[in-house]
Amino acid sequence: MTYVIAQPCVDVKDKACIEECPVDCIYEGPRKLYIHPDECVDCGACEPVCPVEAVFYEDSLPSRWADYATADRDFFTAVGSPGGAAAQPPLETDHPVVAAEPSGGSAR
């Protein structure tokens, strides 16, 4: 299990979670931030600092956003494990689940 960034982050990307992450496992996509499931150490530092409450432990992810757990896993299957987000430019594409979200901010 790992932490997941869900729908409330889409088109918001506050980045407070990036600043708190001690292992640099939160990557930036065009519309959402993504937690690398193999790099995350499950410390939970990212969860309380998210101002839109988009970060969830995978077991606590609301069912309406279940696709976001799959999206983060699938996304990094294609991207691989860059070994730290800070040295990487923002990712060029979002997962199709994120890309399909209507634009214009979070729709809780």
Number of C-alpha atoms within 10 A of each C-alpha: 12 19 25 31 28 25 25 20 25 24 19 17 22 15 18 14 25 24 12 17 18 14 14 19 23 25 20 22 18 16 21 24 28 30 27 27 21 14 16 19 15 12 12 18 14 24 20 15 18 21 16 15 14 25 26 20 16 15 13 11 19 13 9 10 16 16 15 22 24 13 20 23 18 15 18 17 12 9 10 11 14 13 14 14 20 13 9 11 10 13 16 9 14 19 21 11 14 23 14 9 15 11 12 9 15 15 12 9
